[in-house]
Amino acid sequence: MDEITSARANSRLWIGAFLVATFGTAALAKTGVIPGWPGMALFAASFLLLIPLVRSAERARAACGINSNAMREYNRRMIFAALAYVALLLGGVAIARHYAPPAAVRIVLAVAAAAPILFMIRAMALLLKEERDEYLRMRMVEQSLVATGIVLAVATLYGFLNAFDLAPRVDAYLAVPLWGIGLGIGRLLQRDGAC
């Protein structure tokens, strides 16, 4: 197995481990198999797999010769924001649930949980601004367009289903994870041989 194939396989392994860990622990916590704070702690800990996942992806990109300083900075920003998001969201939910604070405190908790998402959006914009390689920038723009198209299509369709009382209300903050999934789909659709 050559270096590129090995790096790609290792990266895919970490992606699979992350997805299994996050969705698996979320399901265990949601169904009550691992109830209360242990389930939430296990779910939060699964996000630590982002660190080896990103490192393996960087090694795969380096093996293919398409890694860049801008992408490394973007990865650092996103890991920091993702870990801060999980900590602030779970902490805020726990405080709101167990202490039933007044509305002003809940507003602060909600804004604190949203702040890392805004930092992620900033990191995406900085990546496009800081990336000097035009080919890599074009690939990121294409992925972003696919992600944006998916979010707009799903939001429009679901909005009409909701307007006709055919679907329940869905929280708007789910647009960001949907966009992230769309970014991954955009990456999969790029079949030009790049790593």
C-alpha positions as a Markdown table, in Angstrom:
| # | Residue | x | y | z |
|---|---|---|---|---|
| 1 | Met | 0.0 | 0.0 | 0.0 |
| 2 | Asp | 1.6 | 3.3 | -1.0 |
| 3 | Glu | 1.8 | 6.4 | 1.2 |
| 4 | Ile | -1.2 | 8.2 | -0.3 |
| 5 | Thr | -3.5 | 5.1 | -0.1 |
| 6 | Ser | -2.4 | 4.5 | 3.5 |
| 7 | Ala | -3.0 | 8.1 | 4.5 |
| 8 | Arg | -6.4 | 8.1 | 2.9 |
| 9 | Ala | -7.4 | 4.9 | 4.6 |
| 10 | Asn | -6.3 | 6.2 | 8.0 |
| 11 | Ser | -8.2 | 9.4 | 7.5 |
| 12 | Arg | -11.4 | 7.5 | 6.6 |
| 13 | Leu | -10.9 | 5.3 | 9.6 |
| 14 | Trp | -10.9 | 8.4 | 11.9 |
| 15 | Ile | -13.9 | 9.8 | 10.2 |
| 16 | Gly | -15.8 | 6.6 | 10.7 |
| 17 | Ala | -14.7 | 6.4 | 14.4 |
| 18 | Phe | -15.8 | 10.0 | 15.0 |
| 19 | Leu | -19.2 | 9.4 | 13.3 |
| 20 | Val | -19.8 | 6.2 | 15.2 |
| 21 | Ala | -18.7 | 7.7 | 18.5 |
| 22 | Thr | -20.8 | 10.9 | 18.3 |
| 23 | Phe | -23.9 | 9.3 | 16.9 |
| 24 | Gly | -23.6 | 6.2 | 19.0 |
| 25 | Thr | -23.1 | 8.1 | 22.3 |
| 26 | Ala | -25.9 | 10.5 | 21.4 |
| 27 | Ala | -28.2 | 7.6 | 20.8 |
| 28 | Leu | -27.2 | 5.9 | 24.0 |
| 29 | Ala | -27.8 | 9.1 | 26.0 |
| 30 | Lys | -31.1 | 9.9 | 24.2 |
| 31 | Thr | -32.6 | 6.5 | 24.7 |
| 32 | Gly | -31.5 | 6.4 | 28.3 |
| 33 | Val | -29.1 | 3.4 | 28.0 |
| 34 | Ile | -26.5 | 5.7 | 29.5 |
| 35 | Pro | -28.7 | 8.2 | 31.4 |
| 36 | Gly | -27.9 | 11.6 | 32.8 |
| 37 | Trp | -24.6 | 13.2 | 33.1 |
| 38 | Pro | -22.5 | 10.1 | 32.2 |
| 39 | Gly | -24.2 | 9.9 | 28.9 |
| 40 | Met | -23.7 | 13.6 | 28.2 |
| 41 | Ala | -20.1 | 13.4 | 29.3 |
| 42 | Leu | -19.5 | 10.4 | 27.0 |
| 43 | Phe | -21.1 | 12.3 | 24.1 |
| 44 | Ala | -19.0 | 15.4 | 24.8 |
| 45 | Ala | -15.8 | 13.3 | 25.0 |
| 46 | Ser | -16.5 | 11.8 | 21.6 |
| 47 | Phe | -15.8 | 15.2 | 20.1 |
| 48 | Leu | -12.1 | 14.8 | 21.2 |
| 49 | Leu | -11.8 | 12.4 | 18.3 |
| 50 | Leu | -11.9 | 15.5 | 16.1 |
| 51 | Ile | -8.2 | 16.0 | 17.0 |
| 52 | Pro | -6.8 | 12.8 | 15.5 |
| 53 | Leu | -9.4 | 13.0 | 12.7 |
| 54 | Val | -8.1 | 16.4 | 11.6 |
| 55 | Arg | -4.5 | 15.3 | 12.0 |
| 56 | Ser | -5.0 | 12.3 | 9.8 |
| 57 | Ala | -6.8 | 14.4 | 7.2 |
| 58 | Glu | -3.9 | 16.8 | 7.2 |
| 59 | Arg | -1.5 | 13.9 | 6.7 |
| 60 | Ala | -3.6 | 12.6 | 3.8 |
| 61 | Arg | -3.7 | 16.0 | 2.2 |
| 62 | Ala | 0.1 | 16.4 | 2.7 |
| 63 | Ala | 0.7 | 12.9 | 1.1 |
| 64 | Cys | -1.3 | 14.1 | -1.9 |
| 65 | Gly | 0.6 | 17.4 | -2.0 |
| 66 | Ile | -2.4 | 19.6 | -1.4 |
| 67 | Asn | -2.1 | 20.8 | 2.2 |
| 68 | Ser | -1.8 | 24.5 | 2.9 |
| 69 | Asn | -1.1 | 26.7 | 5.8 |
| 70 | Ala | -4.5 | 28.3 | 5.5 |
| 71 | Met | -6.2 | 24.9 | 5.8 |
| 72 | Arg | -4.1 | 24.1 | 8.9 |
| 73 | Glu | -5.2 | 27.3 | 10.5 |
| 74 | Tyr | -8.8 | 26.7 | 9.5 |
| 75 | Asn | -8.6 | 23.2 | 11.1 |
| 76 | Arg | -7.2 | 24.7 | 14.4 |
| 77 | Arg | -10.0 | 27.3 | 14.5 |
| 78 | Met | -12.7 | 24.7 | 13.8 |
| 79 | Ile | -11.5 | 22.3 | 16.4 |
| 80 | Phe | -11.3 | 25.0 | 19.0 |
| 81 | Ala | -14.8 | 26.3 | 18.0 |
| 82 | Ala | -16.3 | 22.7 | 18.0 |
| 83 | Leu | -15.0 | 21.8 | 21.4 |
| 84 | Ala | -16.1 | 25.2 | 22.8 |
| 85 | Tyr | -19.5 | 24.7 | 21.3 |
| 86 | Val | -20.0 | 21.3 | 22.8 |
| 87 | Ala | -18.9 | 22.5 | 26.2 |
| 88 | Leu | -21.0 | 25.6 | 26.2 |
| 89 | Leu | -24.1 | 23.9 | 24.8 |
| 90 | Leu | -24.1 | 21.0 | 27.2 |
| 91 | Gly | -23.2 | 23.3 | 30.1 |
| 92 | Gly | -25.9 | 25.7 | 29.2 |
| 93 | Val | -28.5 | 23.0 | 28.8 |
| 94 | Ala | -27.6 | 21.5 | 32.1 |
| 95 | Ile | -27.8 | 24.9 | 33.9 |
| 96 | Ala | -31.1 | 25.7 | 32.3 |
| 97 | Arg | -32.6 | 22.3 | 33.1 |
| 98 | His | -31.4 | 21.9 | 36.7 |
| 99 | Tyr | -31.5 | 25.5 | 38.0 |
| 100 | Ala | -34.4 | 27.0 | 35.9 |
| 101 | Pro | -32.7 | 30.4 | 35.8 |
| 102 | Pro | -34.6 | 33.6 | 34.8 |
| 103 | Ala | -35.0 | 34.6 | 31.2 |
| 104 | Ala | -32.0 | 37.0 | 31.2 |
| 105 | Val | -29.7 | 34.1 | 32.2 |
| 106 | Arg | -31.2 | 31.8 | 29.6 |
| 107 | Ile | -30.5 | 34.5 | 27.0 |
| 108 | Val | -26.9 | 34.7 | 28.0 |
| 109 | Leu | -26.7 | 30.9 | 27.9 |
| 110 | Ala | -28.2 | 30.8 | 24.4 |
| 111 | Val | -25.9 | 33.5 | 23.1 |
| 112 | Ala | -22.9 | 31.7 | 24.7 |
| 113 | Ala | -23.8 | 28.5 | 23.0 |
| 114 | Ala | -24.2 | 30.2 | 19.6 |
| 115 | Ala | -20.9 | 32.2 | 19.8 |
| 116 | Pro | -18.7 | 29.2 | 18.7 |
| 117 | Ile | -20.9 | 28.7 | 15.7 |
| 118 | Leu | -20.3 | 32.3 | 14.7 |
| 119 | Phe | -16.6 | 31.6 | 15.2 |
| 120 | Met | -16.9 | 28.6 | 12.8 |
| 121 | Ile | -18.5 | 30.9 | 10.2 |
| 122 | Arg | -15.7 | 33.3 | 10.6 |
| 123 | Ala | -13.1 | 30.5 | 10.2 |
| 124 | Met | -14.8 | 29.5 | 6.9 |
| 125 | Ala | -14.6 | 33.1 | 5.6 |
| 126 | Leu | -11.0 | 33.4 | 6.7 |
| 127 | Leu | -10.1 | 30.2 | 4.9 |
| 128 | Leu | -11.3 | 31.5 | 1.6 |
| 129 | Lys | -9.5 | 34.8 | 2.2 |
| 130 | Glu | -6.2 | 33.3 | 3.4 |
| 131 | Glu | -5.9 | 30.4 | 0.9 |
| 132 | Arg | -3.4 | 31.4 | -1.7 |
| 133 | Asp | -3.7 | 28.3 | -3.9 |
| 134 | Glu | -6.4 | 29.2 | -6.5 |
| 135 | Tyr | -7.2 | 25.5 | -7.2 |
| 136 | Leu | -7.8 | 24.7 | -3.5 |
| 137 | Arg | -9.8 | 27.9 | -3.1 |
| 138 | Met | -12.0 | 26.9 | -6.1 |
| 139 | Arg | -12.6 | 23.4 | -4.6 |
| 140 | Met | -13.7 | 25.0 | -1.3 |
| 141 | Val | -16.0 | 27.4 | -3.0 |
| 142 | Glu | -17.6 | 24.5 | -5.0 |
| 143 | Gln | -18.1 | 22.5 | -1.8 |
| 144 | Ser | -19.6 | 25.6 | -0.1 |
| 145 | Leu | -22.0 | 26.1 | -3.1 |
| 146 | Val | -23.2 | 22.5 | -2.8 |
| 147 | Ala | -23.7 | 22.8 | 1.0 |
| 148 | Thr | -25.6 | 26.1 | 0.6 |
| 149 | Gly | -27.8 | 24.6 | -2.2 |
| 150 | Ile | -28.6 | 21.6 | 0.1 |
| 151 | Val | -29.6 | 23.9 | 3.0 |
| 152 | Leu | -31.7 | 26.2 | 0.8 |
| 153 | Ala | -33.5 | 23.2 | -0.9 |
| 154 | Val | -34.2 | 21.4 | 2.4 |
| 155 | Ala | -35.3 | 24.7 | 4.2 |
| 156 | Thr | -37.6 | 25.6 | 1.3 |
| 157 | Leu | -39.2 | 22.1 | 1.0 |
| 158 | Tyr | -39.5 | 21.7 | 4.7 |
| 159 | Gly | -40.9 | 25.2 | 5.1 |
| 160 | Phe | -43.7 | 24.5 | 2.7 |
| 161 | Leu | -44.4 | 21.2 | 4.3 |
| 162 | Asn | -44.6 | 23.0 | 7.7 |
| 163 | Ala | -46.8 | 25.8 | 6.2 |
| 164 | Phe | -49.3 | 23.1 | 5.1 |
| 165 | Asp | -49.2 | 21.5 | 8.5 |
| 166 | Leu | -47.5 | 18.3 | 7.1 |
| 167 | Ala | -44.4 | 18.5 | 9.2 |
| 168 | Pro | -43.5 | 19.5 | 12.7 |
| 169 | Arg | -41.5 | 22.6 | 13.6 |
| 170 | Val | -37.7 | 22.1 | 13.5 |
| 171 | Asp | -35.2 | 24.3 | 15.3 |
| 172 | Ala | -33.4 | 26.7 | 13.0 |
| 173 | Tyr | -30.0 | 26.0 | 14.5 |
| 174 | Leu | -30.0 | 22.7 | 12.7 |
| 175 | Ala | -29.1 | 24.6 | 9.5 |
| 176 | Val | -25.4 | 24.7 | 10.5 |
| 177 | Pro | -25.0 | 21.0 | 10.9 |
| 178 | Leu | -27.0 | 20.4 | 7.7 |
| 179 | Trp | -24.6 | 22.8 | 6.0 |
| 180 | Gly | -21.6 | 20.9 | 7.3 |
| 181 | Ile | -23.1 | 17.6 | 6.0 |
| 182 | Gly | -23.6 | 19.4 | 2.7 |
| 183 | Leu | -19.9 | 20.4 | 2.7 |
| 184 | Gly | -19.0 | 16.8 | 3.1 |
| 185 | Ile | -21.3 | 15.8 | 0.2 |
| 186 | Gly | -19.8 | 18.6 | -1.9 |
| 187 | Arg | -16.3 | 17.1 | -1.2 |
| 188 | Leu | -17.5 | 13.6 | -2.2 |
| 189 | Leu | -19.0 | 14.9 | -5.4 |
| 190 | Gln | -15.6 | 16.4 | -6.5 |
| 191 | Arg | -14.2 | 13.5 | -8.5 |
| 192 | Asp | -11.2 | 15.2 | -10.1 |
| 193 | Gly | -8.6 | 12.8 | -8.5 |
| 194 | Ala | -7.5 | 15.2 | -5.8 |
| 195 | Cys | -7.0 | 13.7 | -2.3 |
